[in-house]
Amino acid sequence: MSKKTLNQANLEKLGVEKLAALVMDLVQGSAALQRRARMELSAAQGPKEVAADLRKRFASLRRATSFVDWRKQRALVKDLEGLLAMIENTIAPDDPNEAFELLWSFLHLAPSVHERTDDSNGAIGGVMSEAVDLVAKLSPTVSQDGTTLAERILDAVADAGYGEFDGIIPATAEALGQKGLEHLKRITKVWADAPPSEQELEQYRGYGLTSSAEDSVRRNKQVTRSIILADVADAQGDVDAYMARYSEEQLTYGTIAPDVARRLLDAGRIDEAFDIVTRARTAEDGKSIRMFRYDLDAVYEECLEKQGKTEELTAHLRRTFEQTLSAPCLRKYLKLLPDFDDIEAEEAALDFAEAHPHLGAAISFLVNWPSLGRAARIVVARAEELNGDSYHTLTSAADALETEHPLAATLMRRAMVLDTLTGGKSKRYSHAARHLAECRSCDATITDYSDHPSHAQFLEMLRKEHGRKHGFWRLVDL
């Protein structure tokens, strides 16, 4: 490796004085780098110095009011991640209790940060989730009074307008202990049943809500209570308490039944789990589209397996594969078959997939199985059915088939080119130009285009029908 390569080993050879001068030069004009350098200097003095600097930085972030646009948001996220790293690497090893308090303060930054950012990409929320994960990591090592911590958690969760304390109860379960969890249950019920305070009512006034402010507060409290009590029930391993938050009808919802059934399975209550997931599957079957099929089916299959209902499980897996072309279902199905029967069954399944009416689904399945020869065969035979707008499926399939089946790869790329040009999708011109170049590179390896136009004929057709799309042709002719 060259002695000029920019890496840690080569930089260390510069010596302390040169590196210090280089750092001073680099941090000039960058507030973020200057803060990072000061933090590192504090770290050299010890955890207490770092903790003091972190609190100063938290105070600065709380006071800030200027809007952070998308250009500066990445730097803000990096800054927040750096603060978390300081807590984890510098404070936590020596003083987990201090690190816990700093993380709590960090989570309370969420409202002030969210109010001046557009977190549509979830980056800020992601950092807050990392902080909760770090709380979970520290929880077994901290010394906290369970009762006091329970009260802090209720205040934090009740006040969290941006979900920053989501998951805080599982994260602090060990620190809470049974005493803290029981106290949290009691105070949550009292808080939820108490008449709304003037401060709580004020939060809902003036929003043009159809219901009164009092009804809105009560409804919000009931939702929060349900979430808290469910998390406490999970922490205590109390499946019945977790289920109690739902009505009989809600237990048939595809969004709810899988989680409840999974908990029952973990508790060894297999028949109850089977009953819940079966009723939910029946409710979903009555709908035109089964939105939650995968989660329901996964738990249903586990129930059948634990009940020893192999024949029912085998029939279900085969039926599900035929409905969805699910590769995991087919693999499970084949494993349940006797030796040698699975080989014949796999061929039959691949025949079924090859004849599937939804061409895109068939291509995706056969490429990923993999059965590239079959995938190429249906592409060539059914080229007129190719949907060029399915560019995620066709791009990956074309890449997979290019080496051994260049004609099939070319036909899929042509479909994407035609979809882009016919639809006037100018934002995709660069992709279409790349696909056309890939068609050209495959041309030399295709000895027989069969009934399909050669590359030269296809190119001539494009110029004739789309010759005025100059933005595209400028990219092609580069």
C-alpha positions as a Python dict, from the first residue, in 0.01 Angstrom:
ca = {
    (1, 'M'): (0, 0, 0),
    (2, 'S'): (129, 348, -85),
    (3, 'K'): (276, 557, 196),
    (4, 'K'): (55, 840, 66),
    (5, 'T'): (-269, 648, 116),
    (6, 'L'): (-497, 836, 355),
    (7, 'N'): (-539, 591, 642),
    (8, 'Q'): (-486, 588, 1017),
    (9, 'A'): (-148, 414, 1006),
    (10, 'N'): (3, 668, 765),
    (11, 'L'): (-145, 965, 952),
    (12, 'E'): (4, 845, 1281),
    (13, 'K'): (349, 872, 1120),
    (14, 'L'): (303, 1248, 1084),
    (15, 'G'): (354, 1295, 1456),
    (16, 'V'): (152, 1475, 1722),
    (17, 'E'): (244, 1833, 1630),
    (18, 'K'): (165, 1800, 1260),
    (19, 'L'): (-162, 1620, 1331),
    (20, 'A'): (-265, 1890, 1582),
    (21, 'A'): (-194, 2160, 1324),
    (22, 'L'): (-386, 1967, 1061),
    (23, 'V'): (-688, 1932, 1292),
    (24, 'M'): (-683, 2305, 1376),
    (25, 'D'): (-678, 2383, 1006),
    (26, 'L'): (-966, 2144, 928),
    (27, 'V'): (-1200, 2267, 1204),
    (28, 'Q'): (-1175, 2631, 1103),
    (29, 'G'): (-1514, 2748, 978),
    (30, 'S'): (-1696, 2430, 1085),
    (31, 'A'): (-1895, 2463, 1407),
    (32, 'A'): (-1979, 2091, 1400),
    (33, 'L'): (-1612, 1986, 1375),
    (34, 'Q'): (-1516, 2233, 1647),
    (35, 'R'): (-1778, 2088, 1881),
    (36, 'R'): (-1651, 1738, 1803),
    (37, 'A'): (-1293, 1843, 1878),
    (38, 'R'): (-1396, 2002, 2208),
    (39, 'M'): (-1584, 1687, 2304),
    (40, 'E'): (-1275, 1477, 2237),
    (41, 'L'): (-1067, 1714, 2452),
    (42, 'S'): (-1326, 1680, 2729),
    (43, 'A'): (-1312, 1302, 2695),
    (44, 'A'): (-941, 1315, 2761),
    (45, 'Q'): (-1017, 1491, 3092),
    (46, 'G'): (-1265, 1224, 3202),
    (47, 'P'): (-1635, 1129, 3190),
    (48, 'K'): (-1747, 1418, 3416),
    (49, 'E'): (-1608, 1676, 3175),
    (50, 'V'): (-1781, 1504, 2883),
    (51, 'A'): (-2111, 1488, 3073),
    (52, 'A'): (-2093, 1860, 3147),
    (53, 'D'): (-2026, 1941, 2782),
    (54, 'L'): (-2308, 1713, 2670),
    (55, 'R'): (-2554, 1894, 2894),
    (56, 'K'): (-2440, 2227, 2752),
    (57, 'R'): (-2497, 2095, 2401),
    (58, 'F'): (-2843, 1965, 2497),
    (59, 'A'): (-2933, 2309, 2634),
    (60, 'S'): (-2815, 2470, 2311),
    (61, 'L'): (-3029, 2234, 2104),
    (62, 'R'): (-3334, 2306, 2320),
    (63, 'R'): (-3291, 2681, 2280),
    (64, 'A'): (-3245, 2669, 1902),
    (65, 'T'): (-3542, 2793, 1698),
    (66, 'S'): (-3418, 2824, 1339),
    (67, 'F'): (-3560, 2577, 1087),
    (68, 'V'): (-3319, 2309, 966),
    (69, 'D'): (-3379, 2247, 596),
    (70, 'W'): (-3301, 1921, 420),
    (71, 'R'): (-2952, 2042, 323),
    (72, 'K'): (-2848, 2084, 687),
    (73, 'Q'): (-3050, 1799, 835),
    (74, 'R'): (-2787, 1537, 758),
    (75, 'A'): (-2533, 1735, 961),
    (76, 'L'): (-2781, 1762, 1250),
    (77, 'V'): (-2842, 1386, 1246),
    (78, 'K'): (-2468, 1324, 1243),
    (79, 'D'): (-2430, 1561, 1539),
    (80, 'L'): (-2702, 1378, 1736),
    (81, 'E'): (-2544, 1040, 1654),
    (82, 'G'): (-2210, 1176, 1777),
    (83, 'L'): (-2368, 1277, 2109),
    (84, 'L'): (-2508, 926, 2151),
    (85, 'A'): (-2168, 776, 2071),
    (86, 'M'): (-2008, 994, 2340),
    (87, 'I'): (-2262, 873, 2596),
    (88, 'E'): (-2213, 509, 2501),
    (89, 'N'): (-1836, 502, 2464),
    (90, 'T'): (-1716, 758, 2717),
    (91, 'I'): (-1977, 784, 2994),
    (92, 'A'): (-2148, 443, 3010),
    (93, 'P'): (-1840, 226, 3079),
    (94, 'D'): (-1752, 428, 3393),
    (95, 'D'): (-2090, 557, 3510),
    (96, 'P'): (-2399, 381, 3366),
    (97, 'N'): (-2634, 582, 3591),
    (98, 'E'): (-2500, 909, 3454),
    (99, 'A'): (-2526, 770, 3100),
    (100, 'F'): (-2887, 671, 3170),
    (101, 'E'): (-2973, 1026, 3284),
    (102, 'L'): (-2805, 1175, 2979),
    (103, 'L'): (-3000, 945, 2749),
    (104, 'W'): (-3323, 1047, 2920),
    (105, 'S'): (-3234, 1413, 2863),
    (106, 'F'): (-3144, 1332, 2503),
    (107, 'L'): (-3488, 1180, 2440),
    (108, 'H'): (-3648, 1495, 2580),
    (109, 'L'): (-3478, 1690, 2301),
    (110, 'A'): (-3717, 1530, 2048),
    (111, 'P'): (-3992, 1799, 2055),
    (112, 'S'): (-3755, 2091, 2004),
    (113, 'V'): (-3568, 1909, 1725),
    (114, 'H'): (-3880, 1781, 1547),
    (115, 'E'): (-4048, 2122, 1558),
    (116, 'R'): (-3776, 2273, 1342),
    (117, 'T'): (-3714, 1988, 1100),
    (118, 'D'): (-3904, 1794, 837),
    (119, 'D'): (-3840, 1434, 937),
    (120, 'S'): (-4027, 1279, 645),
    (121, 'N'): (-3736, 1039, 589),
    (122, 'G'): (-3745, 930, 956),
    (123, 'A'): (-3380, 1013, 1024),
    (124, 'I'): (-3445, 1208, 1347),
    (125, 'G'): (-3689, 945, 1470),
    (126, 'G'): (-3426, 682, 1391),
    (127, 'V'): (-3173, 851, 1621),
    (128, 'M'): (-3431, 864, 1900),
    (129, 'S'): (-3492, 491, 1852),
    (130, 'E'): (-3116, 435, 1882),
    (131, 'A'): (-3126, 621, 2214),
    (132, 'V'): (-3404, 391, 2342),
    (133, 'D'): (-3199, 90, 2228),
    (134, 'L'): (-2904, 223, 2427),
    (135, 'V'): (-3130, 266, 2732),
    (136, 'A'): (-3222, -102, 2695),
    (137, 'K'): (-2853, -194, 2680),
    (138, 'L'): (-2780, 0, 2999),
    (139, 'S'): (-3096, -99, 3190),
    (140, 'P'): (-2956, -414, 3356),
    (141, 'T'): (-2658, -220, 3495),
    (142, 'V'): (-2823, 96, 3631),
    (143, 'S'): (-2938, 157, 3989),
    (144, 'Q'): (-3286, 307, 3971),
    (145, 'D'): (-3571, 308, 4219),
    (146, 'G'): (-3846, 117, 4037),
    (147, 'T'): (-4129, 332, 4173),
    (148, 'T'): (-3962, 659, 4081),
    (149, 'L'): (-3868, 529, 3738),
    (150, 'A'): (-4228, 417, 3676),
    (151, 'E'): (-4352, 770, 3746),
    (152, 'R'): (-4091, 918, 3513),
    (153, 'I'): (-4194, 675, 3240),
    (154, 'L'): (-4563, 762, 3268),
    (155, 'D'): (-4486, 1136, 3252),
    (156, 'A'): (-4257, 1083, 2951),
    (157, 'V'): (-4492, 856, 2754),
    (158, 'A'): (-4797, 1072, 2825),
    (159, 'D'): (-4609, 1379, 2700),
    (160, 'A'): (-4434, 1225, 2399),
    (161, 'G'): (-4583, 1392, 2095),
    (162, 'Y'): (-4338, 1243, 1846),
    (163, 'G'): (-4315, 883, 1966),
    (164, 'E'): (-3968, 941, 2108),
    (165, 'F'): (-4042, 721, 2411),
    (166, 'D'): (-4191, 434, 2210),
    (167, 'G'): (-4047, 110, 2345),
    (168, 'I'): (-3920, 267, 2668),
    (169, 'I'): (-4104, 15, 2892),
    (170, 'P'): (-3944, -296, 2735),
    (171, 'A'): (-3614, -106, 2739),
    (172, 'T'): (-3633, -35, 3113),
    (173, 'A'): (-3809, -354, 3227),
    (174, 'E'): (-3507, -485, 3417),
    (175, 'A'): (-3448, -151, 3588),
    (176, 'L'): (-3817, -128, 3682),
    (177, 'G'): (-3838, -476, 3828),
    (178, 'Q'): (-4169, -627, 3937),
    (179, 'K'): (-4225, -353, 4193),
    (180, 'G'): (-4183, -80, 3933),
    (181, 'L'): (-4397, -258, 3674),
    (182, 'E'): (-4682, -303, 3922),
    (183, 'H'): (-4657, 62, 4026),
    (184, 'L'): (-4663, 168, 3661),
    (185, 'K'): (-4984, -30, 3609),
    (186, 'R'): (-5152, 134, 3907),
    (187, 'I'): (-5058, 493, 3830),
    (188, 'T'): (-5142, 451, 3460),
    (189, 'K'): (-5496, 342, 3544),
    (190, 'V'): (-5539, 630, 3790),
    (191, 'W'): (-5401, 881, 3537),
    (192, 'A'): (-5623, 753, 3255),
    (193, 'D'): (-5940, 765, 3468),
    (194, 'A'): (-5873, 1108, 3617),
    (195, 'P'): (-6073, 1409, 3486),
    (196, 'P'): (-5877, 1606, 3225),
    (197, 'S'): (-5669, 1890, 3367),
    (198, 'E'): (-5690, 2243, 3228),
    (199, 'Q'): (-5344, 2201, 3074),
    (200, 'E'): (-5453, 1881, 2898),
    (201, 'L'): (-5771, 2043, 2768),
    (202, 'E'): (-5577, 2340, 2634),
    (203, 'Q'): (-5378, 2111, 2405),
    (204, 'Y'): (-5695, 2014, 2214),
    (205, 'R'): (-5871, 2349, 2198),
    (206, 'G'): (-5872, 2550, 1879),
    (207, 'Y'): (-5802, 2257, 1642),
    (208, 'G'): (-6152, 2243, 1493),
    (209, 'L'): (-6210, 1888, 1619),
    (210, 'T'): (-6559, 1739, 1579),
    (211, 'S'): (-6548, 1606, 1936),
    (212, 'S'): (-6502, 1816, 2249),
    (213, 'A'): (-6159, 1878, 2397),
    (214, 'E'): (-6257, 1669, 2699),
    (215, 'D'): (-6355, 1370, 2482),
    (216, 'S'): (-6031, 1402, 2286),
    (217, 'V'): (-5822, 1402, 2604),
    (218, 'R'): (-6005, 1099, 2743),
    (219, 'R'): (-5972, 909, 2415),
    (220, 'N'): (-5601, 986, 2392),
    (221, 'K'): (-5549, 873, 2751),
    (222, 'Q'): (-5728, 545, 2689),
    (223, 'V'): (-5509, 472, 2386),
    (224, 'T'): (-5195, 554, 2584),
    (225, 'R'): (-5314, 341, 2877),
    (226, 'S'): (-5374, 47, 2644),
    (227, 'I'): (-5021, 72, 2505),
    (228, 'I'): (-4856, 106, 2846),
    (229, 'L'): (-5049, -181, 3001),
    (230, 'A'): (-4972, -403, 2702),
    (231, 'D'): (-4599, -329, 2736),
    (232, 'V'): (-4615, -399, 3109),
    (233, 'A'): (-4800, -725, 3046),
    (234, 'D'): (-4531, -827, 2799),
    (235, 'A'): (-4257, -742, 3046),
    (236, 'Q'): (-4432, -957, 3309),
    (237, 'G'): (-4504, -1240, 3066),
    (238, 'D'): (-4878, -1197, 3129),
    (239, 'V'): (-5045, -1298, 2801),
    (240, 'D'): (-5396, -1264, 2944),
    (241, 'A'): (-5335, -904, 3046),
    (242, 'Y'): (-5198, -832, 2701),
    (243, 'M'): (-5507, -982, 2538),
    (244, 'A'): (-5743, -799, 2772),
    (245, 'R'): (-5687, -471, 2589),
    (246, 'Y'): (-5869, -610, 2281),
    (247, 'S'): (-6232, -696, 2217),
    (248, 'E'): (-6335, -1027, 2058),
    (249, 'E'): (-6379, -850, 1726),
    (250, 'Q'): (-6038, -683, 1746),
    (251, 'L'): (-5878, -1023, 1800),
    (252, 'T'): (-5987, -1112, 1445),
    (253, 'Y'): (-5802, -815, 1292),
    (254, 'G'): (-5503, -902, 1079),
    (255, 'T'): (-5305, -625, 1251),
    (256, 'I'): (-5364, -767, 1599),
    (257, 'A'): (-5420, -1144, 1583),
    (258, 'P'): (-5064, -1247, 1479),
    (259, 'D'): (-4902, -1067, 1775),
    (260, 'V'): (-5150, -1213, 2023),
    (261, 'A'): (-5120, -1563, 1877),
    (262, 'R'): (-4741, -1544, 1882),
    (263, 'R'): (-4746, -1458, 2253),
    (264, 'L'): (-4980, -1749, 2322),
    (265, 'L'): (-4744, -1979, 2131),
    (266, 'D'): (-4449, -1858, 2336),
    (267, 'A'): (-4652, -1934, 2650),
    (268, 'G'): (-4721, -2288, 2525),
    (269, 'R'): (-5092, -2219, 2471),
    (270, 'I'): (-5096, -2363, 2122),
    (271, 'D'): (-5467, -2441, 2085),
    (272, 'E'): (-5568, -2089, 2190),
    (273, 'A'): (-5320, -1940, 1943),
    (274, 'F'): (-5459, -2164, 1669),
    (275, 'D'): (-5815, -2056, 1749),
    (276, 'I'): (-5731, -1685, 1731),
    (277, 'V'): (-5531, -1704, 1410),
    (278, 'T'): (-5791, -1929, 1246),
    (279, 'R'): (-6070, -1681, 1320),
    (280, 'A'): (-5855, -1395, 1191),
    (281, 'R'): (-5776, -1583, 871),
    (282, 'T'): (-6147, -1648, 820),
    (283, 'A'): (-6220, -1277, 865),
    (284, 'E'): (-5946, -1187, 617),
    (285, 'D'): (-6072, -1443, 364),
    (286, 'G'): (-6396, -1250, 340),
    (287, 'K'): (-6213, -948, 204),
    (288, 'S'): (-6122, -880, -157),
    (289, 'I'): (-5756, -835, -63),
    (290, 'R'): (-5599, -1009, 236),
    (291, 'M'): (-5372, -731, 355),
    (292, 'F'): (-5213, -923, 641),
    (293, 'R'): (-5189, -1267, 489),
    (294, 'Y'): (-4816, -1320, 543),
    (295, 'D'): (-4814, -1261, 922),
    (296, 'L'): (-5130, -1461, 974),
    (297, 'D'): (-5009, -1750, 761),
    (298, 'A'): (-4670, -1760, 935),
    (299, 'V'): (-4830, -1803, 1279),
    (300, 'Y'): (-5092, -2043, 1140),
    (301, 'E'): (-4818, -2263, 996),
    (302, 'E'): (-4631, -2265, 1327),
    (303, 'C'): (-4951, -2367, 1508),
    (304, 'L'): (-5011, -2656, 1266),
    (305, 'E'): (-4651, -2769, 1306),
    (306, 'K'): (-4668, -2762, 1688),
    (307, 'Q'): (-5001, -2949, 1680),
    (308, 'G'): (-4849, -3219, 1462),
    (309, 'K'): (-5103, -3158, 1183),
    (310, 'T'): (-4859, -3238, 905),
    (311, 'E'): (-5119, -3319, 638),
    (312, 'E'): (-5306, -2994, 699),
    (313, 'L'): (-4979, -2801, 696),
    (314, 'T'): (-4867, -2964, 371),
    (315, 'A'): (-5201, -2889, 201),
    (316, 'H'): (-5194, -2529, 326),
    (317, 'L'): (-4839, -2469, 201),
    (318, 'R'): (-4915, -2611, -143),
    (319, 'R'): (-5235, -2407, -169),
    (320, 'T'): (-5057, -2090, -56),
    (321, 'F'): (-4777, -2142, -307),
    (322, 'E'): (-5027, -2181, -589),
    (323, 'Q'): (-5201, -1860, -482),
    (324, 'T'): (-4891, -1648, -425),
    (325, 'L'): (-4587, -1817, -583),
    (326, 'S'): (-4419, -1787, -244),
    (327, 'A'): (-4074, -1944, -254),
    (328, 'P'): (-4056, -1987, 128),
    (329, 'C'): (-4389, -2174, 119),
    (330, 'L'): (-4266, -2404, -154),
    (331, 'R'): (-3944, -2479, 33),
    (332, 'K'): (-4137, -2562, 351),
    (333, 'Y'): (-4372, -2780, 149),
    (334, 'L'): (-4092, -2974, -17),
    (335, 'K'): (-3917, -3039, 316),
    (336, 'L'): (-4230, -3208, 448),
    (337, 'L'): (-4243, -3457, 160),
    (338, 'P'): (-4078, -3802, 167),
    (339, 'D'): (-3743, -3846, -7),
    (340, 'F'): (-3763, -3849, -387),
    (341, 'D'): (-4125, -3728, -378),
    (342, 'D'): (-3987, -3380, -328),
    (343, 'I'): (-3800, -3391, -661),
    (344, 'E'): (-4115, -3469, -857),
    (345, 'A'): (-4312, -3211, -655),
    (346, 'E'): (-4053, -2942, -726),
    (347, 'E'): (-4074, -3003, -1101),
    (348, 'A'): (-4454, -2984, -1085),
    (349, 'A'): (-4432, -2659, -889),
    (350, 'L'): (-4192, -2507, -1143),
    (351, 'D'): (-4424, -2616, -1425),
    (352, 'F'): (-4708, -2443, -1240),
    (353, 'A'): (-4503, -2125, -1199),
    (354, 'E'): (-4401, -2126, -1565),
    (355, 'A'): (-4766, -2135, -1670),
    (356, 'H'): (-4875, -1872, -1417),
    (357, 'P'): (-5096, -1601, -1572),
    (358, 'H'): (-4912, -1316, -1396),
    (359, 'L'): (-4592, -1298, -1600),
    (360, 'G'): (-4405, -1062, -1367),
    (361, 'A'): (-4469, -1282, -1064),
    (362, 'A'): (-4362, -1591, -1260),
    (363, 'I'): (-4037, -1429, -1376),
    (364, 'S'): (-3955, -1306, -1027),
    (365, 'F'): (-4015, -1647, -871),
    (366, 'L'): (-3823, -1847, -1133),
    (367, 'V'): (-3524, -1612, -1127),
    (368, 'N'): (-3501, -1616, -749),
    (369, 'W'): (-3562, -1993, -708),
    (370, 'P'): (-3343, -2010, -927),
    (371, 'S'): (-3462, -2173, -1248),
    (372, 'L'): (-3308, -1940, -1506),
    (373, 'G'): (-3380, -2158, -1809),
    (374, 'R'): (-3752, -2161, -1735),
    (375, 'A'): (-3751, -1787, -1665),
    (376, 'A'): (-3582, -1716, -1998),
    (377, 'R'): (-3824, -1945, -2178),
    (378, 'I'): (-4136, -1764, -2062),
    (379, 'V'): (-3981, -1423, -2130),
    (380, 'V'): (-3910, -1516, -2492),
    (381, 'A'): (-4246, -1689, -2540),
    (382, 'R'): (-4453, -1412, -2377),
    (383, 'A'): (-4249, -1103, -2461),
    (384, 'E'): (-4559, -913, -2573),
    (385, 'E'): (-4698, -940, -2218),
    (386, 'L'): (-4394, -783, -2051),
    (387, 'N'): (-4483, -480, -1837),
    (388, 'G'): (-4199, -235, -1888),
    (389, 'D'): (-4315, -32, -1589),
    (390, 'S'): (-4217, -319, -1356),
    (391, 'Y'): (-3858, -205, -1377),
    (392, 'H'): (-3751, -342, -1035),
    (393, 'T'): (-3850, -695, -1137),
    (394, 'L'): (-3727, -670, -1495),
    (395, 'T'): (-3395, -501, -1414),
    (396, 'S'): (-3288, -764, -1161),
    (397, 'A'): (-3417, -1046, -1382),
    (398, 'A'): (-3231, -913, -1688),
    (399, 'D'): (-2908, -887, -1490),
    (400, 'A'): (-2949, -1247, -1371),
    (401, 'L'): (-3023, -1385, -1720),
    (402, 'E'): (-2779, -1180, -1924),
    (403, 'T'): (-2485, -1422, -1923),
    (404, 'E'): (-2664, -1745, -2017),
    (405, 'H'): (-2981, -1607, -2175),
    (406, 'P'): (-2896, -1275, -2344),
    (407, 'L'): (-3208, -1271, -2566),
    (408, 'A'): (-3442, -1287, -2265),
    (409, 'A'): (-3242, -1014, -2091),
    (410, 'T'): (-3259, -799, -2405),
    (411, 'L'): (-3635, -840, -2442),
    (412, 'M'): (-3694, -727, -2083),
    (413, 'R'): (-3469, -425, -2129),
    (414, 'R'): (-3646, -336, -2454),
    (415, 'A'): (-3978, -348, -2269),
    (416, 'M'): (-3846, -95, -2016),
    (417, 'V'): (-3708, 130, -2291),
    (418, 'L'): (-4041, 128, -2476),
    (419, 'D'): (-4240, 195, -2159),
    (420, 'T'): (-4020, 496, -2082),
    (421, 'L'): (-4036, 645, -2432),
    (422, 'T'): (-4401, 569, -2504),
    (423, 'G'): (-4503, 715, -2170),
    (424, 'G'): (-4278, 1019, -2210),
    (425, 'K'): (-4115, 945, -1873),
    (426, 'S'): (-3827, 1189, -1909),
    (427, 'K'): (-3699, 1127, -1555),
    (428, 'R'): (-3620, 772, -1660),
    (429, 'Y'): (-3437, 861, -1983),
    (430, 'S'): (-3096, 792, -1828),
    (431, 'H'): (-3210, 443, -1723),
    (432, 'A'): (-3360, 377, -2066),
    (433, 'A'): (-3035, 484, -2232),
    (434, 'R'): (-2844, 245, -2008),
    (435, 'H'): (-3084, -40, -2089),
    (436, 'L'): (-3040, 28, -2462),
    (437, 'A'): (-2661, 22, -2423),
    (438, 'E'): (-2693, -313, -2244),
    (439, 'C'): (-2903, -441, -2534),
    (440, 'R'): (-2625, -337, -2772),
    (441, 'S'): (-2360, -518, -2566),
    (442, 'C'): (-2572, -836, -2568),
    (443, 'D'): (-2625, -819, -2944),
    (444, 'A'): (-2292, -984, -3027),
    (445, 'T'): (-2376, -1287, -2813),
    (446, 'I'): (-2726, -1343, -2957),
    (447, 'T'): (-2702, -1581, -3254),
    (448, 'D'): (-3077, -1609, -3316),
    (449, 'Y'): (-3340, -1345, -3243),
    (450, 'S'): (-3611, -1588, -3359),
    (451, 'D'): (-3922, -1385, -3445),
    (452, 'H'): (-3800, -1078, -3254),
    (453, 'P'): (-3632, -777, -3424),
    (454, 'S'): (-3255, -763, -3426),
    (455, 'H'): (-3084, -485, -3234),
    (456, 'A'): (-3039, -280, -3549),
    (457, 'Q'): (-3408, -321, -3639),
    (458, 'F'): (-3517, -230, -3287),
    (459, 'L'): (-3295, 80, -3291),
    (460, 'E'): (-3437, 185, -3628),
    (461, 'M'): (-3790, 147, -3495),
    (462, 'L'): (-3706, 361, -3191),
    (463, 'R'): (-3564, 642, -3406),
    (464, 'K'): (-3868, 630, -3630),
    (465, 'E'): (-4129, 638, -3353),
    (466, 'H'): (-3946, 839, -3085),
    (467, 'G'): (-3690, 1037, -3280),
    (468, 'R'): (-3810, 1369, -3138),
    (469, 'K'): (-3733, 1273, -2780),
    (470, 'H'): (-3403, 1459, -2799),
    (471, 'G'): (-3332, 1432, -2425),
    (472, 'F'): (-3318, 1057, -2459),
    (473, 'W'): (-3112, 1047, -2780),
    (474, 'R'): (-2854, 1288, -2640),
    (475, 'L'): (-2785, 1030, -2368),
    (476, 'V'): (-2777, 742, -2620),
    (477, 'D'): (-2538, 916, -2860),
    (478, 'L'): (-2284, 1016, -2598),
}
